[in-house]
């Protein structure tokens, strides 16, 4: 890195392709891959990520909310896009942009059919969400018979997919619970398919489910954070390579004496003379104040530099007293060697939160 490049997020598309190919290598040739690009594609850039994956022949995309899907359509994405959690006020927009809604409760089901009736649409593709134990959204197993009756009552919707979400597939200690989820899902799906005319795509596994429960791959797997190589316990699987790095540089170095303070509210008082480096990155960029006061850290010249004082809105300060460095030198917040998981765990959170909090004002650089 040349001197004084400021702060940027580096997205390695070669690593993304590697991870996609790895996922493909451990599933059947008949099993489809759905790429999850919600939450700004986990802090990267959804349209560029989706365009790249579309060229790799991914089968499906998914986002959390309708607005995310509309932006993908506007960027030219042609593949089917599943909206995980559509809101009532967005159902007409879903139809306008040829998106696939998740129907997860009777209220959203009946409202969507009403809108389709008004627009004189028939056989519109939808996915049904079944709640098997995550207890977030979805039809419960006791509602399946009523759900089937509603589906068969008219021909406004076509059941293009049925899915659920595993709550603890990355946790071997919850193996039995995951098996119960798989069993309950299988029973619900079997009952639905037996009683409707459609032949839906059945999908259950997230990235950790793909790796840990191959018997539950069904017709399609969903790969979210694993595509980017970040998933708390999955990085131990060396076949997945981190795609995203956050880098910066030292904008200023200054020397302070014993008893001097650093940052707002004198959050850090030196016990000895110190050499301090300032980095152009702060809580407005997604680096929470929780990382301050010796909780978080960065790496300079491959050495750990603790974050001292309170993280400012646009800057943070680090202790570089034991590092031979100068202004303009590269700072690694996280990369393929110094993981986002490690940094996130220093303040008791997960890499997902760290990645998705990264501000849009940080420049994204794509390498291939």
C-alpha angles and dihedrals in degrees: 000000000000120000123283102008092148120215124330143157114235117208114194108206091186088063091046090054090048091053092047091051091048091054090048090051095059098047132066119273086241094055116097125222122227114196115210111216100168125135093039088311090300094307099317117091119284102209094051093043092047093046090052093048092046088058087052087057100248108178104219143007130211135194134177100239139027096246090060091052094048090056090053091052090048088052090057102259109158104179120099112281119205118205108212099198112020117183123221094247091057101052095098089050089054090057093044092056097039095245128156116238127208110232106208106160138023093254093059091040095054094041091052091050090050091054091047090051092052091050091044092237121154134189094014110178117248138162123227119221116213120199109224101166111311086094095206108109133336144084113294121233091252089059096056096096092051089046091054091050090053092049093050094044094084142351102250095111134043117207100232094166146005122202148157135193128243114227102202109014092137092056116083089193088065094050093121093050091051090050089053090052091051091049094048091047092050092052092048093047093047091053093047096048092046091057104041132064096228125091103219130196106253117212135167114144126097118193097286089043090054090055100038103034110037091163088069100055092107115167099328140012127212117225117190124145091009090069087063093047094244122116120126099242098018096071086075084071098083092202090079116074123201109250100188128068128178114209137173140156139240107267096184140005123202136170123232133187133238109285095025119128131230127212136346119343089009088278093174128037117193119235092193137015109293143195109220129196124202119213125196096237129095148155091291085064093052101268100126124222085243088079092062130091098048096310100105131036145190132208126245121176086354091298126117115251114191119224108242131195124010116321107249125220093259106011144037132197128224135193108246097164092124097039124090098222142128140208112294095029117139120266121201114206090174137334141148091302102036102044131218086227091061093051094044093049090055088074098033100260138104134258091248091066093046094049098044092048093061109121123247088230090073109094115245116217118193120205129189 
